Amino acid sequence: MTRLDDLATPSILIHEDRLERNLRNLQQACDAAGVALRPHIKTHKLVPIARRQLELGAPGLTCAKIGEAEAMLVTGVREIFIAHSLVDLRQAPRIAALADQLDELRLAVTSEAHLEAFLPLIRQVNRPVAVMIAVDTGLHREGIREDSAAERIAQRLAEEPLVKLAGLYSHEGQFYGADHHQRSTEVAALLDHLDRVRNAIDPALAIWPGCSVSARAVLKASAGRVQAVRPGAYVFGDLSLTENANVMPWDDVALHVLATVVDKPTAELALIDAGSKTFSSDKTAADIAARAADGRQLEVFAVNEEHGYLRGKDLASVKVGDRIAFVPAHVCTVVNLTNLVHVMTPDQTLRTTWPVDARGKNQ
Ligand SMILES: Cc1ncc(COP(=O)(O)O)c(C=O)c1O
């Protein structure tokens, strides 16, 4: 039986009890609100977790890329939404193959400019597909900016025999940095916005907002208006959810990065063996890449490829050779940088090791 002490570092640890709690709790909240949970698998990229999400009641999965969707087919999933702006005609055969293997493949139209590239692609795919129109609700990334654009897109899609307009979706990534005291007001405005765009086209269309920060607030405020949510990061959590967005308790964070202190060049600085090739370069609003998971005041404030720079009030307690578990700033990029994750039992025994099935499936 392998114990935590036997693992080489840096290693990615998943705490199975916390993971299971996170999966169950959100599924139960969705069930209670009568809203489907269609989790975004870009966070975990792991077949065993997707299987569990489906087993607990998710009717389908959300993916960012075709490759992620392909990697998830072995779960037996029947419905996949690829929430991304697909344009490449070279990908038509892969999209058609996905459509052939699913009960429903849902694709995104993210603007009128995107529609012009999407239509030739979808004609080449030549399979029935459901389409969701992206609405920009404040992130200012993809999504229609004016309500009338959604109406025009809907009219154009109605002329396509194999396309069924199924709904509207949004991603509220802006909530990660927003003042959480304002969240219920912002979620109310978000739902009013989506509802208004929907009603101008067809009140029967589905509304699928998606973000771990807003998921619970959306469930609370839905009042029958929302049909599904698509959070991703809730499965593991990270500093973005615990301290930026303030929606996750520290002890619910299910993924830690185990690293070793490899040097302490001064009394104020220690170096760990995990840098940007482990944590990525993403940082919190407070410019932190990771914090010690054990509650000590130790923060990774800078990263080079193979080094993390550690400082903090508790640095005196740290010596070369120590092994420290960290909560990363942004968990999705951490998972995509590793081949394997180690699943730990509550007594710190290694239950199993999972290969990251959709790791690097970015096409
Ligand atoms: C389109 C889309 N939907 C859903 C999500 C899931 O968001 P989160 O990981 O914050 O739950 C993301 C995350 O980036 C996204 O881009």
The ligand as an ORCA input file, in Angstrom:
! r2SCAN-3c Opt
* xyz 0 1
  C     -17.891     28.338    -21.560
  C     -17.593     27.884    -20.173
  N     -18.545     27.235    -19.486
  C     -18.341     26.797    -18.231
  C     -17.129     27.001    -17.589
  C     -16.944     26.496    -16.199
  O     -16.582     27.506    -15.340
  P     -15.989     27.216    -13.906
  O     -14.770     26.417    -14.080
  O     -15.780     28.559    -13.345
  O     -17.013     26.464    -13.169
  C     -16.118     27.688    -18.278
  C     -14.827     27.955    -17.643
  O     -13.955     28.612    -18.117
  C     -16.345     28.134    -19.596
  O     -15.408     28.793    -20.294
*
